Amino acid sequence: MVTCGRCNSEVSDSALCSVCRRHFDFPCAGITEAGFRKLGDRKATWRCSDCKSGASPGAPRATTASPVPNVTQLYEELQLISKKLAPLATLVEEVKTIRSDIDGLMVSVENAHSSIKDFNDTVTSLSSRLKIVEDRTNLIPVLEKKIIELDNELNQREQWLRANNVEIKGIPLKNNENLYDIAFKLADTLGITLKKEDCNFITRVPTRQPNNEKPIIISFHNRYTKEDFVAAMRKRKVLNLESLGFSGSGRVYVNDHLTVYNKSLLTKAKSIAKEKNFQYIWVKHCKIMARKSPTSPPFIVKNELDLLKIK
């Protein structure tokens, strides 16, 4: 185990900077695990973003966000609660069985005139067992609520890690493509200035639909650069492949890089808004925003419960 030089998390595998000799987990290193493996012998000369930019090792990066939270610790706590909750899944059936046993005993006593003392002892024992089961069953809503809270917190922290990223969809995948050239061409088309040193990393990521084109993710060093990029695309509104020198008339989309949960939440929010004649659903600073009409106050959709506000 080693300690990440940026977020101080304990990790079993990491990227080692050849200059400052610090270890970084792959999210903090700005490279995927598979991408780092593909470097081969070049792993020995790999440098972290601080050493590439000439900053002092361990110096704080230019960002307005708070330190990276310990997501691993949150995962461990969630797994521990899930293990405690697992045995409770059979408690409802056990309650039904115990109540059936009691009913059976009542019938047996009436028909066979069994010993009242034995009957009372058995009922007392079963009642005690039932009380224990019911007490544990009462823990289920509490634990479920805790899991929901942890899920929400985990999603918020994962979204924080993507706060400097943009997701570009619609650009076809080509062999030996240069993603930086695509990014610079896109920036030039949108009328903004983009330098290579503005980018932390750029890569394509897989999707859950194998036939879909892999979107391009650009991670910027500065949050303001990312926001300018997204704002320029929203001002442009429509961007076609032809504008970027690609064949075809397909559209290109540039948006905040949302987590899987937030993407699903955004899809559900848009679907409900369409049914309820709710006029505005949009994303701003990686947050899902909603507003019924131009004069109504906006609110943030953070989880499934907030979808009930769309009415």
N, C-alpha and C positions, 0 to 999 in steps of 0.2 A: 504493500500500500504506500502511496505517496500523497503529498498534499499539493493541491492545485495552487499555482503561484498567483492566481487572480481571485478565485472565490474561496480559497482555503478549504475546499471539500476534500475528503479522503477518497481517492480513486485507486482502482487496481491497475488501470492502464492509462497511459497519457502520452502526450507529445513532449519531447525534451528539447528545449531551445539550445542550439549549439553555441550561443554567445553568453547569455546570462545563466545558463545551466538550470533554469527553473522548469519544473514540470507543469503542464497545463492539461486539464481535461479537454476533450475534443470540442465541446461548445465554446469554451473560453479560448481555445486555440484557433477558432475560426476555420476549422477543417473537419470533415467527417472522418470517422475511424477508417472507413474503406479507402477514402482518398489519401489518408496518411500512410496506409499500408502500401498503396501503389507507388509511393515515392521511392521505394527500394533503398538503394545506397544513398539517395539524396536526403534520407531522414537524418543522416549524420550532420548535414549542413542546414537543417531546417531552423528558421528563426521566428520568434514570436513577433507580434505586431509592434510591441514596444521597441524591440531591437531593430526592426526594419525601419521604424520612423525616427530612430536616434534618441528616443526617450530613455531616461534612466530606468534600469530594471526596478520593478516594483512601484514606479511612479504612477499616480492615478491617471486614468485615461480621460480624454475630453468627453464628458457625458454629463447629462443633467440628472441621470437616474441614480438610484441608491445602489449599494453593493449587491452582487448576485446572491440571492438567498440560497440556503442549503436545501435543494430539492431532494437530494438523497435521503436526508433525515425525515422529510415529509413523507416520502414513499414508504420508509420503514415504519413510521407510525401508522400509516394507512393500512399496511399489510398486517400489523399486529392487531389492529381493531377488527380487520376482516377475519383473522383467525379466531378471535374471541367470539365473533358473531356466528361463525359457521355452525357450531353445535346447536345453536338456537333454532336452526331451520326445521328441526324435527320436533320441536316442542309442541306445536299445535296438534300434530298427530298423536303425540304421547298423551296430551290432555284428553283427546277424544277417546283413546284407549282406556284411560283411567276412569273416565265417566261411564264408559260402557261396562267396565268391571263392576263399578258400584251398582249400576242398574241390574246387572246379572245377579249380584249378591242379594239385592232386594227381592228379586223374584224367587231365588232359592230359599230364602228365609220364609217367605209366605207359603211356598208349596211343600217344603220338606221340614218346616219347623226346626231349622238348625239352631244350634246353640247361640243364644243371644249374646253371651260373653264373647264367643269367637267372632261373631258378626261385628260387634262393637269394636273389637281390637283391629279387625281388618279394615273397617271403615275409618277408624282413627289413623291407621297407617297410610291408607290411600289418601285421606284428606291432608295428611302432612306432606305426602309426596306432591299432591296437587297444589298445595300452597307454595312449595318450593318452585314448581314449574311455573305457576302464575307470576311469582315474583321475578323469575328470570325472563319471562315473556314481557314483563313491563319494561325491561331494559332494551328491548328491540327498537322502539321509537327513538330512544335516546341515542343509541349507537348509530341508527340510520341517519339521524340528524347530524351527528358528529362526522360521519363519512361524507355527507353532502357538503358540510363546511370545509372539510379537508380537500374534497374534489374541487370546490370553487377556489380555494386558496392556491392549490396546485396549478389550476388553469391560469389564474392571474399571474403567478410567477413564471410559468412557461411563456405567457404572452409578453411579459416584461422582457424576457430574453430575445424576443423577436421584434422589439419596439423599433429598432433601427433598420429593419428589413422591409423590402418591397417584393411583391410577387408579380411576375410578368407572365401572362398566359396568352396563348394564341400564336407564338412564334414556333414554326416547325423545326424539328430536330434534324440537323445535318451532320454528316461525318466530318471530322476535323474542324468543327466550327470553333470560332474564337468568340467566347461570350463577352469579353471586354469590348471587342469591336461592335458587337450587337448593342451593348449598353451605351457606348459612346454615340452610335448612330441614333439610338432612341432618344438620348438626351439632346442631341443636335436637332432632331425633328421636333422635340417639344420646346426648343428655344432656351435651353438652360446649359450652363457650363458644367462639365463633369470631368474631373481628373482621375487618373488611376489611383492616386494616393487617397482619394476620397472613399475608396472601396476597401472594406475589410476583407471580404471574399465575395465571389460570385460563382454560382453552381446551379445545375439542374437537380431537381429532387423528384423521386418517384411519386406516383399518385396511387390511390386505392383502386382506380379503374385502369387496368393494364393497357387498354387500347388508347387511352388519352395521352396527349402530348405532355411530356414532363415540363412543368413550369420552371421558369428561371427565377432564382432567389438572389437578390443583391443585398448584401449587408454593408451598410455605411458606417464609417467611424463616428459620424456626427448625426444626431437626431434631426437637426435643422436641414441638412442636406437631403435626408430622406423625405421630410415633409415638403420641401420645395419640389422634389421629384414627383410626388403624388399630386400636389396642387397643380403642377403644370399639366399633368395628364387630365385632371378633372376640368381644367380650363379648356383643354383641347376637345374634350368630350368624346370624339370618335377618332380612332386611329386605325388605319388599314395596313395590311401587310405591304401593299404597293409603296406606301410612304417610306418603308424601311428597306426597300430594294428587294423584297421577296415577291415571288410570283403568287398569284391568287388574290382573292378579294376578301379574305377572312379578316376579322377584327382582332386587334391587340388590346389587352386589358392590363392596367397597372393598378394594383391595390396594396393596402397594408397586408403584411404577412400574418394572417390569423392562425391561431391554433386549430386543431381538428375539431375540438369542442365548439369553439366560437364560430367556425365555418358552418357547422351543423345548426347552431343557434341562430345564425343570420338567415339561413335558408328557411327555418321554421318561422322566424319573425316576418319575413317577406310574405310567406304563404298565408299566415294569419292576417296580416295587414291587408292583403288583397281581398280576403273574405269579409273583413270588417270595415272596408272602405277607409282604411287608415292610410293617410297620404304619404307620409315620409318615413322611410327606414334607410339609414345610411351609416357609414363607418367613419369615425374621426379619431385620430390618435390611437388606433387599434381598439376603439370602444364602439360597440353597437348602439347607435342613437335612434330614438323614435319620437315622432311628433304627429299628432292626428291632423292638424291643420296649420296653416302659416301663422296663426295667432295663438295657438295653444303652446304650453311650455314643453320643452323636450325632456326626455328622461333616458337613462342608460339601461339597456337590457343586459344584465350580468348572468342570468341563469334562467332555468325553465320557469320558475315562479314569476319572473318579471314578464313573461309572455302573457300572463293573465291581465296585465295592464293594457294590452292592445285590445281594445273593445270599442 
